[in-house]
Amino acid sequence: MNELKRQNPYVRLVFLFGFFALSIGDAFNVLFIKQMAESFAPAGQLELYISLPVTAMSAMMIVGVISANLMVRRTGDIVSFLKVSTFITGVGMILRGVAFHYLILLLGFMAMGFGYGCFYIGIRYFAYLFEDESDRMESMAFVSGGAFAGQCLGTVLGGIMAGQMSYRMVYLISVVLLIVPFILLRNVNIDAKLVVGRIKDSFKVLTNIRSVLYLIFLVLPLFACTVFTSYTVPLSADAFGFSATVISALMLGAYMIAAYAGPGMTKAVTKVMSAMNATFVYCIGVAFLIAVYALGKTFPLLVLVVLLLGFMDSFGPSVMTEAYTGTSKGASYSAAEALMIYILVTRVGMTVAPTIILLFGTELALSGLVIIGMALFLIIGTFVNIMAGKEKK
């Protein structure tokens, strides 16, 4: 196990460069899509064609997570899995960089989504190699830190480079950076065999009505709201006349607030309320902030909302995961199996969000979805508890 621990720094760097590439266009992806769609979309359908690559990328994240399970189950070789993930991410970057047609760009975003899904679950797969729980958590935190650093670097440097060169060139430069993980993976020596459960085993979660209600009415609507930062913010900032550099700085501010306030805020919030109540606070806060911007729509308000959303994210995702785990107490499935379904539902939320905004024509629909979801969760959940109490009697 000590030998496995010695691989942590190499694997951390692999994820740092991987998420660097995956995040390099966060500040301008939607702007580039808009440029390509303007010459391709039929009259009156521009917004649909802007949202399509974002939706397809999120959908391919789901495919990536599911395929990752299949790939790792066949080989058990984490190094080969990470090499494949890096290669597919590079292909997506190349397609985006050389796209001469909207459909090529769409394929590029789909490949990137697949790569993102693989890298996202890959952090957890590497941690699963450790048998000791404390070693597992330590490794996950260490590697996740590298992924977060890569995300921040990619967002900021991508935005800065986009101010000096074309969007295409930024994508192509990131392909060169992906050579580094390939070289690092040649030096990674992991003998431990990774064993993961079958996808179908994860669907045991669907037999637990409380977990299902939580996933459908809280997790899915809340994670639909996460596209506000990646989809609405770049388009809005561009409409206000600000560059990709400003957009990337704004995103970085939210990321840094979430990261540095995270430990303290999570501890403080969970001291005064349960994880479930903290989840309600998180949902209400996110819905309120998005509604404020949707009704106000000024650049200073956009800045304030994005930074406050970063503050909400400092504790929100942690308490949501903890509350979800609480709905599974006494169940016949493992926490790892339950987590797989949770991850898939978060990606579904991100996938449907652009379509929801498009159908209703406003980000206010995201806020409405969260509030309606909370109301249904409380109403149906109360009914389920009453019925369960009658059965016990």
C-alpha positions in Angstrom: 0.0 0.0 0.0 3.0 2.3 0.6 4.0 1.8 -3.0 0.4 2.8 -4.1 0.7 6.0 -1.9 3.9 6.9 -3.7 1.9 7.1 -7.0 -0.4 9.8 -5.5 1.7 12.8 -6.8 1.9 11.4 -10.4 -1.9 10.7 -10.4 -2.6 14.1 -9.0 -0.7 15.7 -11.9 -2.5 13.5 -14.4 -5.9 14.9 -13.1 -4.5 18.4 -12.9 -3.6 18.4 -16.6 -6.7 16.5 -17.5 -9.1 19.0 -15.9 -6.9 21.8 -17.2 -7.7 20.7 -20.7 -11.4 20.0 -19.9 -11.8 23.5 -18.4 -9.8 25.6 -20.8 -12.9 26.7 -22.7 -15.2 27.2 -19.8 -15.2 31.0 -20.2 -15.9 31.0 -23.9 -17.3 27.6 -25.0 -20.8 29.0 -25.4 -19.4 32.0 -27.2 -17.6 29.9 -29.8 -20.7 27.7 -30.2 -22.7 30.9 -30.9 -20.2 32.0 -33.6 -20.5 28.6 -35.3 -24.3 28.4 -34.9 -24.9 31.8 -36.4 -23.8 30.6 -39.9 -25.6 27.2 -39.6 -28.8 27.6 -37.6 -32.1 28.2 -39.5 -33.8 31.5 -38.8 -35.3 31.8 -35.4 -33.6 28.7 -34.0 -30.2 30.2 -33.0 -30.8 29.6 -29.2 -31.7 25.9 -29.9 -28.4 25.4 -31.8 -26.4 27.2 -29.1 -27.8 24.9 -26.4 -27.5 21.6 -28.4 -23.7 21.1 -27.9 -23.9 21.9 -24.2 -26.8 19.4 -23.8 -24.9 16.8 -25.9 -21.7 17.2 -23.8 -23.7 16.7 -20.5 -25.4 13.6 -22.0 -22.1 12.2 -23.0 -20.8 12.7 -19.4 -23.4 10.1 -18.4 -22.2 7.8 -21.2 -18.7 8.3 -20.0 -19.5 7.4 -16.4 -21.3 4.2 -17.5 -18.6 3.3 -20.0 -15.9 3.8 -17.3 -17.6 1.2 -15.2 -17.6 -1.3 -18.1 -14.0 -0.5 -19.1 -12.6 -0.9 -15.6 -14.6 -4.0 -14.9 -13.1 -5.7 -18.0 -9.4 -4.8 -17.3 -9.2 -3.6 -13.7 -6.3 -1.5 -15.0 -6.6 2.1 -13.8 -3.5 3.3 -15.8 -4.9 2.1 -19.1 -8.3 3.6 -18.2 -6.7 7.0 -17.6 -4.7 6.8 -20.9 -7.9 6.1 -22.8 -9.7 9.0 -21.0 -6.8 11.4 -21.9 -6.8 10.3 -25.5 -10.5 10.8 -25.9 -10.3 14.2 -24.3 -7.5 15.1 -26.7 -9.6 14.0 -29.7 -12.5 16.2 -28.5 -10.1 19.2 -28.2 -8.7 18.6 -31.7 -12.3 18.4 -33.2 -13.2 21.7 -31.5 -10.0 23.4 -32.7 -10.3 22.4 -36.3 -14.1 22.4 -36.6 -15.0 23.9 -40.0 -18.6 23.0 -39.6 -21.1 23.1 -36.7 -21.6 19.3 -36.7 -17.9 18.7 -36.3 -18.0 21.1 -33.3 -20.9 19.1 -31.9 -18.8 15.9 -32.2 -16.0 17.6 -30.4 -18.2 18.6 -27.5 -19.6 15.1 -27.3 -16.1 13.6 -27.1 -15.2 16.1 -24.4 -18.3 15.2 -22.4 -17.3 11.5 -22.6 -13.7 12.3 -21.4 -15.1 14.5 -18.6 -17.3 11.6 -17.4 -14.3 9.2 -17.3 -12.1 11.7 -15.5 -14.8 12.6 -13.0 -15.4 9.0 -11.9 -11.7 8.2 -12.3 -10.9 10.1 -9.2 -13.1 7.8 -7.2 -11.8 4.7 -9.0 -8.2 5.5 -8.0 -9.3 6.1 -4.4 -11.1 2.7 -4.4 -7.7 1.0 -4.9 -6.9 1.8 -1.2 -8.3 -0.8 1.2 -8.0 1.4 4.3 -10.8 4.0 4.5 -8.6 6.8 5.9 -6.0 6.2 3.1 -8.9 6.2 0.6 -10.3 9.5 1.8 -6.8 11.0 2.0 -6.0 10.0 -1.6 -9.4 11.3 -2.9 -8.8 14.7 -1.3 -5.3 14.8 -2.6 -6.2 13.9 -6.2 -9.4 16.0 -6.1 -7.2 19.0 -5.1 -5.2 18.5 -8.3 -8.4 18.3 -10.4 -9.7 21.5 -8.8 -6.3 23.3 -9.4 -6.5 22.1 -13.0 -10.1 23.4 -13.4 -9.1 26.9 -12.0 -5.9 27.1 -14.2 -7.9 26.0 -17.3 -10.7 28.5 -16.7 -8.4 31.5 -16.0 -5.6 30.8 -18.5 -8.1 29.8 -21.2 -9.9 33.1 -20.7 -6.7 35.1 -20.8 -5.4 33.3 -24.0 -8.8 33.8 -25.7 -8.2 37.6 -25.4 -4.9 37.2 -27.3 -5.6 34.5 -29.9 -8.5 32.7 -31.5 -10.7 30.3 -29.6 -9.5 27.5 -32.0 -5.9 28.1 -31.1 -6.6 27.9 -27.4 -8.2 24.5 -27.9 -5.3 23.2 -29.9 -2.7 24.4 -27.4 -4.5 22.4 -24.7 -4.0 19.3 -26.9 -0.2 19.8 -26.5 -0.6 20.0 -22.7 -2.3 16.6 -22.7 1.0 15.0 -23.8 2.1 15.6 -20.2 -0.4 13.1 -18.6 0.6 10.5 -21.2 4.2 10.8 -20.2 3.4 10.7 -16.5 1.2 7.6 -16.9 4.2 5.8 -18.4 5.9 6.3 -15.1 3.0 5.3 -12.9 3.3 1.8 -11.5 0.1 0.5 -10.0 -0.1 -3.2 -9.4 -3.4 -3.1 -7.4 -6.4 -4.5 -9.3 -9.4 -2.3 -9.3 -12.7 -4.1 -8.7 -16.0 -2.2 -9.2 -19.6 -3.3 -9.0 -21.9 -3.7 -11.9 -24.0 -0.8 -13.1 -27.2 -2.9 -12.6 -26.3 -3.3 -8.9 -26.4 0.4 -8.5 -30.1 0.4 -9.6 -31.0 -1.2 -6.3 -31.2 2.4 -5.1 -34.4 2.7 -7.0 -36.1 0.3 -4.6 -35.7 2.9 -1.9 -38.6 5.3 -2.2 -36.9 8.0 0.0 -33.7 8.0 -2.1 -35.7 8.1 -5.3 -37.7 11.1 -4.1 -34.5 12.9 -3.0 -32.9 12.2 -6.4 -35.8 13.3 -8.6 -37.1 16.3 -6.6 -33.9 17.8 -5.1 -30.8 16.5 -6.8 -32.0 16.8 -10.4 -33.4 20.3 -10.2 -30.5 21.7 -8.2 -27.9 20.3 -10.6 -29.9 21.7 -13.5 -29.0 25.1 -11.9 -25.3 24.5 -12.2 -25.4 25.3 -15.9 -26.2 28.9 -14.9 -22.5 29.6 -14.4 -21.2 27.7 -17.5 -24.1 28.6 -19.9 -25.9 31.7 -18.9 -22.9 33.7 -17.4 -20.7 33.7 -20.6 -23.6 34.7 -22.8 -24.8 37.4 -20.4 -21.3 38.8 -19.9 -20.7 38.9 -23.6 -24.0 40.7 -24.1 -22.9 43.3 -21.6 -19.7 43.7 -23.7 -17.2 41.9 -21.5 -14.4 39.6 -22.8 -13.7 36.0 -22.0 -10.9 37.2 -19.7 -13.5 38.9 -17.5 -15.7 35.9 -17.6 -12.9 33.6 -16.5 -12.0 35.9 -13.6 -15.6 35.9 -12.5 -15.7 32.1 -12.6 -12.4 31.8 -10.8 -13.7 34.0 -8.0 -16.7 31.7 -7.5 -14.4 28.6 -7.5 -12.0 30.0 -5.0 -14.8 31.1 -2.6 -16.3 27.6 -2.8 -12.9 25.9 -2.2 -11.6 28.1 0.6 -14.8 28.6 2.5 -15.8 25.0 2.0 -14.4 23.3 5.2 -15.4 26.1 7.5 -18.9 26.6 6.1 -19.7 22.9 6.0 -18.6 22.5 9.6 -20.5 25.5 10.7 -23.7 24.7 8.8 -23.8 21.0 10.0 -23.3 22.2 13.6 -26.6 24.1 13.6 -28.8 21.9 11.4 -29.1 18.5 9.9 -27.7 17.7 6.4 -31.3 17.5 5.1 -32.2 20.9 6.4 -28.9 22.3 5.1 -29.9 20.9 1.7 -33.2 22.9 1.8 -31.2 26.0 2.7 -28.9 25.4 -0.2 -31.7 24.8 -2.7 -33.6 27.9 -1.6 -30.4 30.0 -1.7 -29.5 28.9 -5.3 -33.1 29.3 -6.5 -33.3 32.8 -5.0 -30.0 34.0 -6.4 -30.8 32.8 -10.0 -34.3 34.4 -9.7 -32.7 37.7 -8.6 -30.5 37.8 -11.7 -33.3 36.7 -14.0 -35.5 39.6 -12.8 -32.7 42.2 -12.6 -30.2 41.4 -15.4 -27.4 43.9 -14.9 -23.7 43.2 -14.9 -23.1 44.2 -11.3 -25.9 41.9 -10.3 -24.4 39.1 -12.4 -21.1 39.5 -10.6 -22.8 39.5 -7.2 -24.9 36.4 -8.0 -22.0 34.4 -9.3 -19.9 35.1 -6.3 -22.7 34.3 -3.9 -23.4 31.1 -5.7 -19.8 30.2 -5.1 -20.4 30.8 -1.4 -23.5 28.5 -1.5 -21.4 25.9 -3.2 -18.9 26.0 -0.3 -21.2 23.8 1.7 -24.1 22.7 -0.6 -22.6 19.8 -2.5 -21.2 18.3 0.7 -24.5 18.4 2.7 -26.5 17.1 -0.3 -24.3 14.0 -0.6 -24.5 13.5 3.2 -28.3 13.9 3.2 -28.6 11.5 0.3 -26.5 8.9 2.2 -28.9 9.4 5.1 -31.9 8.3 2.9 -30.1 4.9 2.3 -29.6 3.9 6.0 -30.5 0.3 6.5 -30.6 -0.4 2.8 -29.3 -3.6 1.2 -26.9 -1.8 -1.2 -23.5 -0.2 -0.5 -22.7 3.5 -0.4 -20.5 3.1 -3.5 -23.5 1.7 -5.4 -25.7 4.5 -4.2 -23.1 7.1 -5.2 -23.1 5.9 -8.8 -26.8 6.6 -9.3 -26.3 10.0 -7.5 -23.6 11.0 -10.0 -25.7 9.9 -13.0 -28.7 11.9 -11.8 -26.5 15.0 -11.4 -25.4 14.7 -15.0 -29.1 14.3 -16.1 -29.9 17.5 -14.4 -27.1 19.3 -16.2 -28.3 17.7 -19.5 -31.9 18.9 -19.3 -31.1 22.5 -18.0 -30.4 24.2 -21.4 -33.6 22.8 -22.8 -35.6 24.1 -19.8 -34.1 27.6 -20.3 -34.9 27.4 -24.0 -38.5 26.2 -23.5 -39.4 28.9 -21.0 -37.1 31.6 -22.3 -35.7 32.6 -18.9 -33.4 31.3 -16.2 -36.3 31.9 -13.8 -37.5 28.4 -14.9 -34.5 26.9 -13.1 -35.5 28.6 -9.8 -39.1 27.4 -10.3 -38.0 23.9 -10.9 -36.1 23.8 -7.6 -39.0 25.3 -5.6 -41.5 23.0 -7.1 -39.2 20.0 -6.6 -38.8 20.9 -2.9 -42.6 21.2 -2.4 -43.2 17.9 -4.1 -40.4 16.2 -2.0 -42.0 17.5 1.2 -45.6 16.6 0.3 -44.9 13.1 -1.2 -42.2 12.4 1.5 -44.7 13.2 4.3 -47.3 10.9 2.7 -44.7 8.1 2.4 -43.7 8.5 6.1 -47.3 8.4 7.1 -48.0 5.2 5.1 -44.7 3.6 6.5 -45.9 4.4 10.0 -49.3 2.8 9.4 -47.6 -0.4 8.1 -45.4 -0.6 11.2 -48.5 -0.5 13.4 
